[in-house]
């Protein structure tokens, strides 16, 4: 069968391809079976949450059926942000937590993310084991329960409240949000009630957009991928800040009081420099991906900090953080991980950390984020016939090395293939926009002449 797990769980068009009710039920069975050997309970316990997509009903019931059919108990919480499921999995001592969500994708898609009992996403080995069980389901058939051994399903009604308390505890006890007006775009997603509730209970006045989910409008022209409406709302309502989340609220993009969009790189630069001053930043470094702007590296270096880069994906970031003992990392796109507070990206929690800095320093967001300046970037996507290793093309590799020497200390080069398309992505960053463009075109021409389509 087709490979199920990608960089962030299973994802695809709902009710087609890999995202069918049949696969969801089998994944539920596989999780229930695999957790038998490590459960701390008489029966395996698995938490299930979702975002606001209509297809969530389909997959939620299929997952419950799969779990119960192998004797596991399912605990259903309904719509809750992905980081909320990770938190609840730990708090309820569940053996696993399952999120039914396609994150920032359009409503027609859906996905399945799985957390272990420690609140972290499943290791690659466990995902591979699940894929193997679906490809060779004999053990799943043998594990089916009967009679009183069939599992039960329970509704968890207070998950919102528990998670809200957890979020507020991440905000300093000596501070409030009194006097602040915050525009929140909840993307018609999982945090549509929770996010405004958190900010209001801490004292803020909230202007809410993207807060009326109907099952088909999640991420539709709103949220972290479409912050333009939030920027308008911030200016029109005279807000101090705008908070844009995505469908499952594990991503954050901010808007300052002038309507300027602020990405994850600027948020990491701000929080890292303050974390260093306040003494909570561990390891003297921030973990980000190869896609973060070179301006982040410059800002951190000027503060005496390092930037550690990983491949694309928040899982890659979290793995590097755990292995290296770092507690701040994320992606330019807005997946921000504060490992002292959460095991995965959390948009609302990240917003609270920025708000704490703004309140304590009594400075506008536009001034605070000046800690980092974005450097010019040129990205060229080239259709290619093949995808040979970059280092196997002498002319291309030599030119990349030459450009890297020219830019050392002031820029960088990244040449990589798309994981889903026959394209080579050539990215060059540096302080001089004209020079960056010239060098990017040189590399692109070399790639084009070697393997261009």
Residue pairs with C-beta under 8 A, 6 or more apart in sequence:
1 131
1 134
1 135
2 17
2 18
3 131
4 10
4 18
4 23
4 27
4 127
4 130
4 131
4 134
5 127
5 128
5 130
5 131
7 312
7 313
7 315
7 419
8 103
8 111
8 113
8 121
8 313
8 314
8 315
9 99
9 111
9 112
9 113
9 114
9 121
10 18
10 19
10 23
10 27
10 111
10 112
11 19
11 102
11 103
11 105
11 109
11 110
11 111
11 112
12 18
12 19
12 109
12 110
12 111
13 19
13 108
13 109
14 53
14 55
14 58
14 59
14 102
14 108
14 109
14 110
15 21
15 55
15 58
19 59
19 109
19 110
19 111
19 112
21 58
21 59
21 61
21 62
22 62
23 134
24 58
24 59
24 62
24 63
24 66
24 100
24 112
25 62
25 63
25 65
25 66
25 69
26 66
26 133
26 134
26 137
26 140
27 63
27 66
27 112
27 114
27 130
27 134
28 46
28 62
28 63
28 64
28 65
28 66
28 67
28 69
28 72
28 74
28 98
29 66
29 67
29 69
29 70
29 133
29 140
29 143
30 66
30 129
30 130
30 133
30 134
30 140
31 46
31 66
31 67
31 72
31 96
31 98
31 114
31 130
32 44
32 46
32 66
32 67
32 69
32 70
32 71
32 72
32 143
32 151
33 70
33 133
33 139
33 140
33 143
34 126
34 129
34 130
34 133
35 44
35 46
35 72
35 95
35 96
36 44
38 95
38 117
39 45
39 95
40 93
40 95
40 117
41 93
41 95
43 71
43 72
43 73
43 151
44 67
44 71
44 72
44 73
44 95
44 96
44 151
45 72
45 73
45 75
45 92
45 93
45 94
45 95
46 67
46 72
46 73
46 74
46 75
46 94
46 95
46 96
46 97
46 98
47 75
47 77
47 85
47 88
47 89
47 92
47 94
47 96
47 97
47 98
47 156
48 60
48 63
48 64
48 74
48 75
48 76
48 77
48 97
48 98
48 100
49 76
49 77
49 78
49 79
49 80
49 82
49 84
49 85
49 88
49 97
49 98
49 99
49 100
49 159
49 190
50 56
50 59
50 60
50 78
50 79
50 80
50 99
50 100
50 101
50 190
51 79
51 99
51 100
51 101
51 102
51 189
51 190
51 218
51 247
51 248
52 79
52 188
52 189
52 190
52 192
52 213
52 215
52 218
52 247
53 100
53 101
53 102
53 107
53 110
53 215
53 216
53 218
53 247
54 107
54 215
54 216
55 110
56 79
56 100
56 101
56 110
59 100
59 110
59 112
60 76
60 100
63 74
63 98
63 100
63 112
64 74
64 76
64 153
67 73
67 74
67 151
68 74
68 145
68 150
68 151
68 152
68 153
69 144
69 145
69 150
69 151
70 140
70 143
70 144
70 145
70 151
71 143
71 145
71 149
71 150
71 151
72 95
72 151
73 151
73 152
73 153
73 154
74 151
74 152
74 153
74 154
75 92
75 94
75 153
75 154
75 156
76 153
76 154
76 155
76 156
77 84
77 85
77 88
77 155
77 156
77 159
78 155
78 159
79 190
79 192
79 213
80 88
80 159
80 160
80 163
80 190
80 194
81 163
81 190
81 191
81 194
81 245
81 248
81 249
81 250
81 346
81 347
81 348
82 99
82 101
82 103
82 113
82 190
82 248
82 249
82 250
82 344
82 345
83 249
83 250
83 342
83 343
83 344
83 345
83 346
83 347
83 349
84 159
84 163
84 190
84 194
84 249
85 97
85 98
85 99
85 115
86 97
86 115
86 119
86 120
86 342
86 343
86 344
87 119
87 162
87 163
87 166
87 342
87 343
88 94
88 97
88 156
88 159
88 162
88 163
89 96
89 97
89 115
89 116
89 117
89 119
90 117
90 118
90 119
90 343
91 162
92 156
93 117
94 117
95 117
96 114
96 115
96 116
96 117
96 122
97 114
97 115
97 119
98 112
98 113
98 114
98 115
99 112
99 113
99 114
99 115
99 248
100 110
100 111
100 112
101 110
101 111
101 113
101 190
101 247
101 248
102 109
102 110
102 111
102 247
103 111
103 246
103 247
103 248
103 250
103 251
104 187
104 219
104 223
104 224
104 225
104 246
104 247
104 251
105 111
105 219
105 247
106 219
106 220
107 215
107 216
107 217
107 218
107 219
107 220
113 121
114 121
114 122
114 126
114 127
114 130
115 121
115 122
115 343
115 344
116 122
116 123
116 126
118 343
119 343
119 344
120 318
120 322
120 343
120 344
121 315
121 318
121 344
122 130
133 139
133 140
145 151
160 193
160 194
160 197
163 194
164 194
164 197
164 198
164 201
167 194
167 198
167 346
167 348
167 349
167 352
168 198
168 201
168 202
170 338
170 341
170 349
170 352
170 353
171 202
171 352
171 355
171 356
172 356
172 360
175 356
175 359
175 360
176 202
176 203
176 359
177 199
177 202
177 203
177 204
177 355
177 359
178 203
178 204
179 203
180 203
180 204
180 205
180 240
180 241
180 355
180 359
181 204
181 205
181 206
181 207
181 237
181 238
181 239
181 240
182 199
182 204
182 205
182 206
182 207
182 239
182 240
182 241
182 242
182 243
182 355
183 206
183 207
183 208
183 209
183 230
183 233
183 234
183 237
183 239
183 241
183 242
183 243
183 255
184 195
184 196
184 199
184 206
184 207
184 208
184 209
184 210
184 211
184 242
184 243
184 245
185 209
185 210
185 222
185 223
185 224
185 227
185 229
185 230
185 233
185 242
185 243
185 244
185 245
186 192
186 195
186 196
186 208
186 209
186 210
186 211
186 223
186 245
186 249
187 210
187 218
187 219
187 222
187 223
187 224
187 244
187 245
187 246
187 247
187 249
188 210
188 211
188 212
188 213
188 214
188 217
188 218
188 219
188 220
188 222
188 223
188 247
189 210
189 213
189 218
189 219
189 223
189 245
189 246
189 247
189 248
189 249
190 247
190 248
190 249
191 245
191 249
191 347
191 348
192 210
192 211
192 212
192 213
193 211
194 249
194 348
195 243
195 245
195 249
195 347
195 348
196 206
196 208
196 211
198 348
198 352
199 206
199 243
200 206
202 352
207 233
207 237
207 239
209 222
209 229
209 230
209 233
210 222
210 223
210 229
218 247
219 225
219 226
219 246
219 247
221 229
222 229
222 230
223 244
223 245
223 246
223 247
224 244
224 245
224 246
224 251
224 252
224 253
224 333
224 334
224 347
225 246
227 242
227 244
227 253
227 255
227 261
230 242
230 243
230 244
230 255
231 242
231 255
231 259
231 260
231 261
232 259
233 239
233 242
234 241
234 242
234 255
234 256
234 257
234 259
235 258
235 259
239 257
240 257
240 358
240 364
240 365
241 254
241 255
241 256
241 257
241 354
241 355
241 358
241 365
242 254
242 255
242 256
243 252
243 254
243 255
243 347
243 348
243 351
244 252
244 253
244 254
244 255
245 251
245 252
245 347
245 348
246 334
246 347
249 346
249 347
249 348
250 314
250 335
250 344
250 345
250 346
250 347
251 333
251 334
251 335
251 345
251 347
252 264
252 267
252 334
252 336
252 347
252 348
252 350
252 351
253 261
253 262
253 263
253 264
253 334
254 261
254 262
254 266
254 267
254 351
254 354
254 365
255 261
255 262
256 262
256 364
256 365
256 366
256 369
257 364
257 365
257 366
258 366
260 366
262 365
262 369
263 332
263 333
263 334
264 292
264 330
264 331
264 332
264 333
264 334
264 335
264 336
265 288
265 292
265 293
265 295
265 296
265 332
265 372
265 374
266 296
266 369
266 371
266 372
266 374
267 330
267 334
267 336
267 350
267 354
267 369
268 286
268 288
268 292
268 296
268 328
268 329
268 330
268 336
269 295
269 296
269 299
269 300
269 369
269 371
269 372
270 354
270 357
270 368
270 369
270 371
270 372
271 328
271 336
271 338
271 353
271 354
271 357
272 281
272 286
272 300
272 303
272 305
272 328
273 299
273 300
273 303
273 305
273 371
274 357
275 281
275 328
276 284
276 303
276 304
276 305
280 327
280 340
281 305
281 327
281 328
282 325
282 326
282 327
282 328
283 324
283 325
283 326
283 327
284 304
284 305
284 306
285 300
285 305
285 306
285 307
285 308
285 324
285 326
286 296
286 300
286 305
286 306
286 307
286 308
286 326
286 328
286 329
287 308
287 309
287 310
287 317
287 320
287 321
287 324
287 326
287 328
287 329
287 330
288 296
288 307
288 308
288 309
288 310
288 317
288 329
288 330
288 331
288 332
289 309
289 310
289 311
289 312
289 313
289 316
289 317
289 331
289 332
290 309
290 310
290 311
290 312
290 414
290 416
291 312
291 331
291 332
291 333
291 414
292 307
292 309
292 331
292 332
293 332
293 374
293 375
293 377
293 429
294 375
294 377
294 411
294 412
294 429
294 430
295 372
295 373
295 374
295 375
295 429
296 307
296 372
297 307
297 412
298 372
298 373
298 375
299 371
299 372
299 373
300 306
300 307
301 307
308 320
308 324
308 326
310 316
310 317
310 319
310 320
312 331
314 330
314 331
314 335
314 337
314 344
314 345
317 329
317 330
317 331
317 335
317 337
318 329
318 337
318 339
318 343
318 344
320 326
320 329
321 327
321 328
321 329
321 337
321 339
322 339
326 339
327 338
327 339
327 340
328 337
328 338
328 339
329 336
329 337
329 339
330 336
330 337
330 345
330 350
331 345
334 345
334 347
334 350
335 345
336 345
336 346
336 347
336 350
337 344
337 345
337 346
338 346
338 349
338 350
338 353
341 349
342 349
354 365
354 368
357 368
358 364
358 365
358 368
361 368
375 411
375 429
375 430
375 431
376 429
376 430
376 431
376 432
376 433
376 436
377 427
377 428
377 429
377 436
378 427
378 428
378 429
378 436
378 437
378 440
379 425
379 426
379 427
379 440
380 425
380 426
380 427
380 440
380 441
380 444
381 418
381 423
381 424
381 425
381 426
382 423
382 424
382 425
382 426
382 444
382 447
382 448
382 452
382 453
383 422
383 423
383 452
383 453
384 417
384 422
384 423
384 424
384 447
384 451
384 452
384 453
385 422
385 451
385 452
385 453
386 451
387 417
387 422
387 424
387 451
388 451
390 396
390 397
390 400
390 415
390 416
391 397
393 447
393 450
393 451
395 446
395 449
395 450
396 415
396 443
396 446
396 447
396 450
399 442
399 443
399 446
400 413
400 415
400 443
403 413
403 428
403 439
403 442
403 443
404 412
404 413
406 439
407 413
407 428
407 430
407 439
410 430
410 431
411 428
411 429
411 430
411 431
411 436
412 428
412 429
412 430
413 427
413 428
413 439
413 443
414 425
414 426
414 427
414 428
415 424
415 425
415 426
415 427
415 443
415 447
416 424
416 425
417 423
417 424
417 425
418 424
418 425
422 453
424 447
424 451
426 440
426 443
426 444
426 447
427 440
428 436
428 437
428 439
428 440
428 443
429 436
430 436
430 439
